[in-house]
Amino acid sequence: MKVSIIAGLILAVGGVFLILRPPHYSSQQRVFKIAGVQASVRQEKTLPGWVGGTVLGAGFVLLAAGLLKRL
């Protein structure tokens, strides 16, 4: 009962954080390699917004389930 409420609150807060300030990660790809010479490209990417929305939705579902069990 309490565990689902606490987990729901944590997920909801995490989802809001991911929506407002999405984290960045870098991706490195090798473009070509000839003999001993290679070229690579490093790109900075942002976590998609739907991830934060999914986490926020899961938090609300857990929170609602915990509150309904309590009644």
Helices and strands as residue ranges (DSSP letters): H 2-20, E 24-34, E 37-46, H 49-70
